[in-house]
């Protein structure tokens, strides 16, 4: 079947998306844990970087003198920002020093605030879709954080007394805001310093983060108590990627494990979103401890490669890194599934979503496909409009065709598996597992890609009802 006919086949399949969205309103409860924070987004010019550095008495030699990638003092903020501006790269540097945080508050400011952290982003997205109750874990919830939650009464958290309240109405006044400064710079912007000129080669961003609670996996006791006292339909876990071995990251994972296991015993369906984890020891602990007890994990291409590197699949990891296409990524998912023995693995890559699950998984392949189609539509709506804070944006991409990129990736995988029906059905059996593959809707000029993977994973799962 040619590409145009396949697009018509998939357009017909996608026609169930509005009904799938309606069915989400039958989901009683979802909990998201553990990370929510505030993203303070600021477009920063080269001239401002110069001004801030000069105000701190820095010269070019000191600005380029980087001995560590942490924010020990305010000057480090300028060092990291200058390096990223000069190279056109993205990096995130952390601080747990309150004085550095206060300097950033007084000297950086922001253009806008938005929800940050996978847990917070997912909570907002699921609340918009109409889940009856979405419980958001928040270890810090002053008014400025509460304002990043959408004004929906089905989006809940806990006040300082442990009362269950719509999250946007809470103001735990003594909590310190957890702010991640997203300092964006533009390609072609110039910076003149000490007689030298630097031109930014690529638009990118430097993230300066003050988030001691999430970096130490501090849990809100009221949230944990509530979630342990009732069955929740779905729990979406995230936030472990920020831990480090030096900061007791392994011990913190061990401490969280019994809580997660108790939720699973209640019958909660637990999904783990595996974000990019730089600390290799923590990455191994996430894979060998948390991932082995949950029902489902979500990954992108980079995260899949990171996992391969710590499960003795270095050769495949290198192959995927050099040629990131559907056949290699399917091999990656299959190896990850067999190693972790997690019942369900979902990969989202450019143009294609791929789910591999046990034959007896709680959600059927057909239900999974419907959830993935809803997720693709919502993700395209977010990319095309810049926000899914409004319900009308969820179906913005309704009626749009799946991408040529996705169809090509699907066809390549079908040929590798020698399954000529897969490009039309999206479902087959491989080595005793169910494989569900979806060519996705792509937006040519996306307004935003922030939080896209988290949105895809959570709506794919919760929408599969």
N, C-alpha and C positions, 0 to 999 in steps of 0.2 A: 504494500500500500504506500502511495506517495505521501509526501509531507503534508500537502494541502488536505488530503482526505483524512489523514491522521489528526490534523487540527480540528476537523469537523467532529471526529469521533470523541476527542477529548472535550470539545466545547459542549457536546451533548452530555458527557459525564459530569462536567462542572455545573450543569443546570440544577443539580440537587443542592448546591451550596446554600441558597437562602433557607431551604428547609433544614439543612444541617445546623445552620446558625440558630434557627428557632429552637431546635431540640436542646441546645446548650442551656436554655432556661429551665430545663428539667433537672439539671445537675444541682444537687442540694448544697454542696460545700466543697471548696478548694482552699488549701492553705499554702502560702508561699513563705519560704524561709531559706536563708537567714539574713540576706543582705539587702538593705535599702539605705540609700543615702541621697545627698543633694549634689547634682551636677551644676556648677556655676560656670556658664559658658561665656567666654570673653574673646572677642576678636582683637588681637594685639598687633600693633604696628611696630616695625623696626625702630622707629623714633621713640616709642614708649619704652622699649627694652633698653635703649641707650640711656634714657632719662632715669629709669629705675636703677640701673647699674651705677651711673654717676652719683646718684643720691646716696648710694652705699659706699662710695669712695673707691670703686673698682676700676682697674685699668684693664687693657686687653689681655695682658699676661695672666692676671688673676682670673679673668672671665673664662679663659680657656684651660685653666689649671683644674682638672677634674680628677680627684683621687678616689672618689666613691660616688655611687649613684643613689644617694639619700639626701634628704633635706635636713641637714644638721643645723644650719643657720640660714637667714634670709638670702645671703649671697648665693647659696646653692640653688635657689629657685631661678636666679638669673643664669647660672652656669648651665643648668639643664635646658632652660628655654633657649639660650643662645646656641647651644649645640644642635638642638632640634631644628631651629630656624636655619642655621647655616647649612645643615645637611638635608633638610627637607624630610626628616624622619619623625616617627612618633615614639615617645617614651613616656613612662609613668614613674615618677619618683615619689617616695612616701616620707611622711614625717609623723612622729608621735610627740613632737615638741610643741607645747602650747604657745610658746613665744613666736615660733615660725608661723603657726596658724594665725595668730593675732596680727603679725606683720602683713600676711596675705589679705586678711580682712580689711586692713586699713589702707593698703597700697594697690591692690589689684582691682577690687570691685568685680562687676560682671555685667554683661549685656542682658542675660536672662538666666533664670533658674529652671531646672527641669528635674524630673525624677531620675535617680541613678540607682545602680545596683540591680542585678537580675531579679531579685525577689520583688523589689518595688515596681519594676517595669512590668513583670508578669502579672502582679496584682492589679495594676491599672488596666491592662489589656483584658484580663478575664472578667473584671467588673463590667466593662463596657459591653461584653458579649451577652451579659445577662445571667451569669451564674447566680443562684439565689443568695449565697453567702461566700464572700472571699475574705479569708483571714490573712492579714499581712503582718509578718513578724517585723517589729521595729525595736531595736535596742536603744534608739534615740528618737524621740518624737516631740520636739518643741514645735511651736507654731510654724516656723519656716519650713520644717520637714513635712508637717501635716498639709501645708498648702500645695505640696507636690502630688498628693493623692487626689484623684478625681472626686468631684462632689457627688458621689453616689452613695446612697444609704446601705447598699449591699456590700460595700467595701469597708471592712471592719478591722479595728485594732483595739488596743487596751490603754486606758488612761492610767495615771499613777496609782490609783486605788484598785486597779484590776478590773474595772468595769468594761464591758464590751460596748464599744462606741464606734460610729462611723469614723474612719481614720482622719478625714479632713477636719473633724470637729475637735480633735484632741489637741491639747497644749500642755505637754509635760515641761513646765517652765524651767526646771532645773537641769534638763538634759542639754548637753552641748551639741550644736549642729555638726553633722559629719559631712564635710564639704570636699568635693573633688573639683578642683579648678581645671576646666578644659580650656586651655589657652591656644586658640587657633590662629594660624598665620597663613598668609597667601603667597603663592608662587609669584616671583617677580618683585616682591617687596624688598626694599633696600635698607641696609643698616650701616651707618657710618660710625666707626668707633676708632679713636686714636689714630686717625689718618688713613685707616683702611676701610674699604667698602666691601660689604658682603651682600650677595643677592640670593634670596631664598629660591632653591631649585624646584621645590614642589610644595603645594599646599598640604599642611598637616597640622599636628597639634602636640602640645606638651601637657601632660596631666600632672598636676601637683596636688597630692592627696593628703588630707588630714582625716584619719578614720580609725582611731585607736580601738573602738569597740568591735568593728567588723574584722579588723586585722587580728583581734584576739578572740574572735568568735564568741563574743559576749551574748548570752541569750536572755531574752525577756522572760522572767519566771512566770508571769501571768499568761503569756502565749503558750509556753510549754505545758503549763497546768491544764489550760483549756483544751489543747489538742490531745492531751493524754486522757481526758475524761470523756471524749466522745469520738465516734467514728467520723472520719472525714473521707469524702469520696476520692479526692486526689490531694497529694502533697507534692509540691514542686520545690525541690531542694537546690540550693546554689550557695555560693559564697566561700567555699573551701579553697578556691584557687588563690585567694589573697594571703593564705597562711604561709609561714616560712619555718623551716626546721630550726633556725636560730631563735625564733620567737615561740618555741614550744608547739609548733604546728602539729606534730605527730600526736602529742599528748592531748591537744584540743580535739583532734579527730576521734581519738579513743574515748574522750569524754562525751562526744556527741553520739557515738555509735549506739549505746543502750537506748537513748531517747528515740532514735530512728527505728530501732528494732521493736520498741514498744508500740510505735505507731503502726508498724507493719502487722503486728499481732492483732491489732484492732480490725484489720481488714482494709486499711487505707491502701490505695494504689500509689506507690511512691516513685516519683521520677526524679532523677538527678541530672541537672544540667552541668556538664563538665566544661567549664570555661578554660581559657588558656592559663595553664599553671606553670610558672617559671621555675619554681623550686622543685627539683627532680625528686627529692626525698618525699615531699608532700604529694607530688603527683603519684608516686608509687603507692603511698598510703591511701589516697583517694580511690585508686583503682583496686587495690587489694583488700580494702576494708569497707569503704562506703558502697562502692559500685557492686560489690558481690552480694549485698543484702537488699538492694532496691529492686523494683520491678522493671525499671526502664531507665535508659540513659540517652541523653541528647548530645550530639557532637557536630562540629563542622570539620572541614578538611584538615585544618591546622591542628585541631585538637585530636583528631584521629591519628595523625602522624606522630604527635607527641606521645600518645598512648603506645603506639607501636614501638617507640624507642625505649620504653620501659617494660615491655613484655617479651623481650628477646626477639623482636622482628625488625632489627635494624636495616636489613637488606630491603625489605618491603617498604619500610619507612622512607628510605632513600629513593626508591622507585616512585613512590607516591609524591614525594617532594619534587622530583624532576619532571613528573608527568601526572598531573592531578586530573585524571579523567575517570569516568564512571567505572571502567573495568578494574583499574587499580584500587579505587576507593571501595568497590564492592569486596575485593580481596581483603582490604583493610578491615572492613566491618565484620566480615566472616571470621577473621582471625581474632578480632576483639571479642566477638560474641562467644567464640569457643573458649577463649582464655578466661574471661570473667564469668561466663555462664549466667549472665544476666538475661532474663526472659525476653527483653525487647531492647533493640538498639536502633536509634534513628539518626541518620546523617542528613544534614542539609548542606548542599553544595550549590555552586552557581548553576542554575537552570534545572536542578534535579533534587528531589528528596528521595531517600531510600530507607526503608524500614525492614529489619530482619528480626523475626520473633519466633518463639516456640509455637508449635502446632496447637497447643492447648491454652494459648494466652487468653486472658480475660476479654480481650477485644478482638473481634474477628478481622481477617484481612480486608473484607469489604468495608467494615466500619472504619478501619485504619485509613483506607483510601479516601473515604469521605472526609475524615478529619484532616487529612493532608491537603485535600483540595480546598477546604475552608481556610486552612492556614496559608496556602499559597495566595488565595484571594485577599485575605486580610493583610498579608505581608506586602502585596502589591499596592493595596490601598494606603498602607503606611508610607511606602516609598513614594507613591504618586502625590499624596496630599501633605506629607510631612508629619501627620499625626493621626492616631486612631482614638483620640480623646472623645470623639463624637461618634455615635452609633451609625450615623449616615455615611461615615467614611469607610466603614468595615466592608461594604460591598461596592466601593468605588470602582473596583476592577472587574465587577461582574460583566460577563459577556466578552471579555478580552481573550484572545487566543493564547494557547501555551507557546512558549518560545521555540524557535528553531534550534537554539543551543540545547534546550532540554530534550527535544525529540532526537537530536543527533546522539546525545549521551545515552538515551534510552535504547536507541537502535544498536549502538556499539555494544551495550551490555547484553542485549537480546542475542546478538550474533555470538558473543563469547559464551553465553549459556546455551546456545543452540536451541532457542525457544522463539519460534517465529510469531507466536501469538502475544508475547509480552508487550510489544509496542502498542497494541490495541487494548489489552486487558489491564496491564500494570500489576498483575498478580501472578505469581507462580510458586512452585516449591523447589527449594534448593537444599540438598543434603539434609533433608528432614525438617527444614525450617520453612516458614512462610516468608516470602519476599514480596514486598509491596514497593513499587517504584512509580514516581510521579514526575512527569515533565511540568515545570512550573511556569507561571506568568512572570515575565520580567518587565520592569519599567526602565525605559532607555535612559532617562535622566532623573534618577531618584533625588527627591528633596532631602531624604535622610536615610541612613542605614543603621542608626544607633538602636541597639536592643533588638535587632531584627531576628537573630538566631533564637533568643529567648522567647520571642513572640511566636515564632514558627513551631518550636518544640512544644510549648504549652498548649497552644490552640489545636495542634495536630492531635494531641492526646485527649484533651478534654472535649474536643469537638467530635471525637470518634464514639458517639453515643447514638 
